[in-house]
Amino acid sequence: MIQLVSKCDLTGIIVVPSSKSDGQRAILAAALSKNITIIHAVGESDDEKSMLENIQKLGAHVTILSTSSTQIQGIQEFPNKASLNAGESGLGMRLITGVCAGHNGVFTIDGEGSLLQRPQLFFEEHLTQMGVRVVSNDGFLPLTVHGKLIGGELDIDGSASSQFLSGMLMSLPLVEQDSVLVVRNLKSIPYVQMTLNTLNSFGIDVNHENFERFMIPGNQHYNCKEYTVEGDWSAASYWLVASALGHHVSISGLNMESAQADKSLLDMLQMANCSIVFEENAISVDGSNRIPFHVDATHSPDLFPALVTMAAFCDGISTISGVDRLKNKESNRGIALQQEFEKLGLKIDLEGDKMTIHGGVKLHGAEVDSHNDHRIAMCLGIAAINLSGSTTIAGAESVSKSYPKFWEDLDGLAM
């Protein structure tokens, strides 16, 4: 799909979609309960749809009560065998692989698109130490796990992705033995905190020492009658940047106490000399005095696309650290951002773990490509409304992964 975006002003209030990260965790937690859970505000992203399909293959029953409420009757007994597909969701694949490993049976987990090119050696390297047999496609999907986990103590390298750890944290409370996970070089700590928050909401007890040692009692039980999925700070990042660039956009539906990693964008915008404006049930950004900024996005790598768009319109050089976290996303995001913004006239340098953006130059519309990456598509859309001439974005349908109505919302705000 080709999306044509022209220079325009945005005005209005945007209600952000619910968080697919929070939603996937809640859906799987509800499936692990023996009881009925009603989840409010489940989103329409591809990732959440995949998770709903997978828990049904494992024996959960899903009933759509309304446009805002979904009822999940948890799995009473795991099947002995199942074939699952996580779509393009790295989080969904890692969570559900960890959970399947905790049960007797043979489970095959596959994916689609760029997920098939992402290495998944973690499970072979770690689950085998806890009694699980793992067979992969030379370190890539599909994976077949022969459960089940026996618990105990395990040393984990957390530098690749926190999602592997989250999968273990959701699975180990169900095994009979107590477990201890010793984690080195953990990245994206806020996402682990999100998992811990979900577990706590479902009555699961996990303690940790500075996110380096996790103590997990065994033989626990998931239980939560009602759960409401938070608004998505990742989706909000594009509208917050649009607001900072002078568009009259207010963003509602966000939890200011959220543990989501991308809430840190507020701090980063303030480092760019922007002011956060708190309105009734909404926020906006005054970026009239914005300046170049220097931030570390190691623990919130999904903010890179929005931050690059912001930096493009700051007069001077901005830097963002954490580039190493971008290689195994839906695209190699560092290179994708460099290539596509260069077409708009922006120079971006990549050196080691740092990205340097030479902002403040005159940019122009062009033909660009999303690299089948929802976040690249959305940041290019926000950049394009500030450029002379028109911009065509190939692969614009990729937004369906996290924000299916993004283009519809953009059109609705355009004047």
C-alpha positions in Angstrom: 0.0 0.0 0.0 1.2 3.5 -0.9 0.3 6.3 1.4 0.4 9.9 0.0 1.1 12.5 2.7 1.3 16.3 2.0 2.3 19.2 4.1 -0.6 20.2 6.5 -1.5 21.4 9.9 -2.9 19.0 12.5 -5.5 20.1 15.0 -7.6 18.1 17.5 -7.5 15.6 20.2 -6.2 12.1 19.6 -7.1 9.1 21.8 -4.2 6.7 21.5 -4.9 3.0 21.0 -4.3 0.6 23.8 -0.8 -0.8 24.4 -0.1 -4.0 22.4 2.7 -4.8 24.8 0.4 -4.5 27.8 -2.4 -6.2 25.9 -0.4 -9.3 24.9 0.8 -9.8 28.5 -2.7 -9.5 29.9 -4.2 -11.9 27.2 -1.6 -14.6 28.0 -1.9 -14.1 31.7 -5.7 -14.5 31.5 -5.2 -17.7 29.5 -3.0 -19.1 32.3 -5.8 -18.6 34.8 -8.3 -21.4 35.4 -11.0 -18.8 35.9 -12.7 -16.1 33.8 -11.0 -12.8 33.2 -12.7 -9.8 31.5 -10.1 -7.6 29.8 -11.1 -4.1 28.9 -9.6 -2.1 26.0 -8.0 -5.0 24.1 -6.6 -3.4 20.9 -7.0 -4.3 17.3 -3.3 -4.7 16.4 -2.0 -7.7 14.5 0.1 -8.7 17.5 -2.9 -8.9 19.9 -5.0 -10.8 17.3 -2.2 -13.4 17.0 -2.0 -13.8 20.8 -5.8 -14.3 21.0 -5.6 -16.9 18.3 -2.8 -18.7 20.0 -4.3 -19.0 23.4 -7.4 -20.5 21.8 -5.2 -23.1 20.2 -3.9 -23.9 23.7 -7.5 -24.3 25.0 -8.6 -20.9 26.2 -12.1 -19.7 25.2 -12.4 -16.1 24.0 -15.7 -14.2 23.9 -16.0 -10.7 22.6 -18.5 -9.0 24.9 -18.4 -5.6 23.3 -16.1 -3.3 21.3 -14.3 -2.6 24.6 -14.5 -5.8 26.6 -13.2 -9.3 26.0 -13.9 -12.3 28.2 -11.3 -15.1 28.5 -12.0 -18.4 30.1 -8.5 -19.7 30.9 -6.9 -23.0 29.8 -8.1 -25.9 32.0 -5.5 -28.3 30.6 -2.8 -27.7 28.1 -2.9 -29.9 25.0 -0.2 -32.5 24.4 0.6 -30.9 21.1 0.0 -27.6 19.3 1.3 -25.5 16.4 1.3 -21.8 17.1 2.1 -18.7 14.9 3.1 -15.4 16.5 2.8 -13.4 13.3 5.5 -10.7 13.4 5.4 -10.3 17.1 8.7 -10.9 18.8 7.2 -10.3 22.2 4.3 -12.7 21.5 6.6 -15.4 20.3 9.0 -15.2 23.2 6.2 -15.0 25.8 4.3 -18.0 24.4 7.4 -20.1 23.9 8.4 -19.6 27.5 4.9 -20.5 28.7 4.6 -23.6 26.5 8.0 -24.8 27.8 6.4 -24.9 31.3 4.0 -27.6 30.3 4.2 -31.2 29.2 3.8 -31.6 25.5 5.3 -30.7 22.1 4.7 -27.2 20.9 5.9 -25.7 17.6 6.1 -21.9 17.4 6.4 -20.2 14.1 6.2 -16.6 12.8 6.0 -14.5 9.7 7.8 -11.7 7.9 10.9 -10.2 9.6 10.5 -12.4 12.7 11.7 -15.3 10.6 15.1 -13.5 10.2 15.6 -12.8 13.9 17.9 -15.2 15.8 16.2 -17.1 18.6 19.2 -18.9 20.1 18.2 -17.9 23.7 15.8 -20.8 24.1 18.2 -23.4 23.0 20.9 -22.0 25.2 18.8 -21.6 28.3 15.7 -23.7 28.4 17.8 -26.9 27.8 19.4 -26.2 31.2 16.0 -26.5 32.9 14.9 -29.8 31.4 13.4 -28.6 28.1 14.4 -29.9 24.7 14.4 -27.2 22.0 14.8 -27.8 18.3 15.2 -24.7 16.0 15.8 -24.0 12.4 19.6 -23.3 12.9 18.8 -20.8 15.5 15.7 -19.3 13.7 12.0 -20.1 13.7 10.2 -22.4 13.7 11.0 -23.6 17.2 9.7 -26.8 18.7 9.8 -27.1 22.5 9.4 -30.4 24.4 8.4 -29.4 28.0 8.4 -29.2 30.7 10.5 -26.8 32.8 11.8 -28.2 36.1 12.6 -24.9 37.8 15.8 -24.2 39.7 18.5 -21.6 39.2 19.5 -20.2 35.8 22.0 -17.6 34.7 20.7 -15.4 31.8 22.3 -12.9 29.5 19.7 -10.1 29.2 21.6 -8.0 26.6 19.7 -9.3 23.6 16.1 -8.8 24.6 14.1 -8.5 27.8 11.3 -10.4 26.1 13.0 -13.7 26.7 13.2 -13.0 30.4 9.5 -11.9 30.4 8.6 -15.3 28.9 10.4 -17.1 31.7 8.8 -14.9 34.4 5.4 -15.8 33.1 6.1 -19.5 33.0 8.1 -20.3 36.1 5.5 -19.4 38.7 3.5 -22.4 37.4 6.1 -25.1 37.8 6.3 -27.0 41.1 9.8 -26.0 42.1 11.0 -22.5 43.2 13.3 -20.8 40.7 16.0 -18.2 40.7 17.0 -16.2 37.6 20.3 -14.4 37.7 20.3 -11.8 34.9 23.3 -10.1 33.5 23.4 -7.0 31.2 19.6 -6.6 31.2 18.2 -4.1 28.6 14.8 -2.5 28.5 14.2 -2.8 32.2 10.9 -0.9 32.0 9.4 -3.7 29.9 10.4 -6.2 32.5 8.7 -4.0 35.1 5.6 -4.1 32.9 5.6 -7.9 33.0 6.0 -7.8 36.8 3.1 -5.4 37.0 0.9 -7.8 35.0 2.0 -10.7 37.1 1.1 -8.8 40.2 -2.3 -7.9 38.9 -2.9 -11.7 38.3 -1.8 -12.6 41.8 1.6 -13.9 40.9 4.5 -13.2 43.3 8.0 -12.5 41.9 10.6 -10.7 43.8 13.9 -9.3 42.5 17.1 -7.6 43.6 17.8 -4.6 41.4 16.6 -6.5 38.3 19.7 -8.8 38.6 18.3 -11.7 40.7 14.7 -12.8 40.4 13.2 -15.1 43.0 10.1 -17.0 41.7 8.1 -19.2 44.0 6.6 -22.2 42.2 3.1 -23.8 42.2 1.4 -20.4 42.0 -2.0 -19.7 40.3 -3.0 -16.9 38.0 -6.2 -15.1 38.9 -7.7 -11.7 38.0 -11.4 -10.9 37.5 -11.0 -7.7 35.4 -8.0 -6.0 33.8 -7.9 -2.8 31.8 -5.1 -2.4 29.1 -3.3 0.9 29.2 -3.1 3.5 26.4 0.1 3.0 24.3 2.9 5.4 25.0 4.7 4.0 21.9 1.8 5.1 19.6 1.6 8.4 21.5 5.2 9.2 20.7 4.4 10.2 17.1 1.6 12.6 18.2 3.7 14.0 21.0 6.5 14.9 18.5 3.9 16.4 16.1 2.7 18.5 19.0 6.3 19.6 19.8 6.7 20.6 16.1 3.9 23.1 16.4 0.8 21.1 15.6 -2.2 21.8 17.8 -2.6 18.2 18.9 -3.6 17.0 22.4 -3.1 13.4 23.3 -5.5 11.5 25.7 -5.9 8.0 27.0 -2.4 7.8 28.7 -1.6 6.7 32.2 0.9 9.1 33.7 1.9 6.5 36.2 2.6 3.9 33.6 5.7 1.6 33.7 5.9 1.6 29.9 9.4 2.4 28.7 8.3 4.9 26.1 6.8 7.2 28.7 10.4 8.4 29.0 9.8 10.4 25.8 8.5 13.2 28.1 11.8 13.5 29.8 13.6 13.4 26.5 11.4 16.2 25.1 12.2 18.3 28.1 15.9 17.7 27.4 15.1 19.3 24.0 13.9 22.4 25.9 10.2 21.5 25.3 7.5 22.0 27.9 4.9 19.4 28.7 1.4 20.9 28.9 -1.0 19.1 31.1 -4.6 19.6 30.1 -7.8 18.1 31.4 -7.5 14.4 30.6 -4.9 15.1 27.9 -1.3 16.4 27.3 0.4 18.4 24.6 3.9 19.7 24.1 5.2 23.2 23.6 8.2 22.9 21.4 8.5 26.5 20.3 11.9 26.9 21.9 13.2 23.4 21.1 16.9 22.8 20.8 19.1 19.8 19.7 19.2 17.0 22.3 21.4 14.2 23.4 19.6 11.2 24.9 20.1 7.5 25.6 17.3 5.3 24.3 18.9 1.9 25.2 16.0 1.0 27.5 13.4 2.5 25.1 14.6 1.6 21.6 11.1 1.9 20.1 11.4 5.7 20.6 14.2 6.0 18.0 11.8 6.7 15.0 9.9 9.5 16.8 13.1 10.9 18.2 14.7 11.1 14.7 11.7 13.0 13.4 12.0 15.4 16.3 15.8 15.8 15.8 15.3 16.5 12.1 13.5 19.7 13.0 15.9 20.9 15.7 18.5 23.4 14.5 21.8 21.6 15.1 23.2 18.2 15.9 21.3 15.7 18.1 22.6 12.3 19.3 20.8 9.2 20.4 22.5 6.3 22.0 21.3 2.7 22.0 21.6 1.9 18.3 22.7 -1.7 19.1 19.1 -2.4 20.2 17.8 -1.6 16.6 19.2 -4.5 14.6 16.6 -7.1 15.4 13.4 -5.2 15.1 10.9 -5.4 12.2 13.7 -3.9 10.2 17.3 -3.0 11.0 15.9 0.3 12.3 19.1 2.3 12.4 19.9 1.7 8.8 16.2 2.1 7.7 16.0 5.5 9.4 19.3 6.6 7.9 18.3 5.5 4.4 14.8 6.9 4.4 15.5 10.3 6.0 18.4 10.7 3.7 15.8 10.7 0.8 14.1 13.6 2.6 17.4 15.6 2.7 18.5 14.7 6.3 22.0 13.5 7.2 22.2 10.7 9.8 25.5 9.2 10.9 25.7 5.8 12.6 28.9 5.1 14.6 29.0 2.2 17.1 26.1 2.6 19.5 25.4 6.2 18.6 23.2 7.9 16.0 24.0 11.5 15.0 21.2 13.5 13.4 22.2 16.8 11.5 19.0 18.7 12.0 17.7 22.1 11.0 18.4 21.7 7.2 15.7 22.3 4.6 13.9 19.0 3.9 11.6 18.0 1.1 9.0 15.4 0.2 10.2 12.2 -1.6 9.4 8.6 -2.3 10.2 6.6 0.8 9.7 3.0 2.1 8.6 1.7 5.5 10.9 -1.4 5.3 7.7 -3.2 6.3 8.2 -1.6 9.8 5.2 0.0 11.4 7.3 2.5 13.4 9.3 3.6 10.4 6.0 4.2 8.5 4.5 6.3 11.3 7.5 8.5 11.9 7.8 9.1 8.1 4.1 10.1 8.1 4.7 12.7 10.9 7.8 14.0 9.2 6.0 14.3 5.8 3.3 16.7 7.2 6.1 19.2 7.9 7.8 19.0 4.4 7.4 21.0 1.2 6.0 18.8 -1.6 4.3 15.4 -1.2 5.8 12.3 0.3 4.8 8.8 -0.8 5.3 6.0 1.7 5.5 2.5 0.4 4.5 -0.4 2.7 2.2 2.0 4.7 0.0 -1.0 5.6 2.7 -2.1 8.1 1.0 0.2 10.7 -1.5 -2.6 11.3 1.0 -4.4 13.5 0.5 -1.9 16.3 -1.8 1.0 15.2 -4.2 0.0 12.4 -6.0 3.3 12.3 -2.9 5.5 12.2 -3.5 6.9 8.7 -7.2 7.4 9.5 -6.3 9.3 12.6 -3.8 11.4 10.7 -6.4 12.3 8.0 -8.9 13.2 10.8 -6.5 15.7 12.3 -5.4 17.3 9.1 -6.6 20.7 8.1 
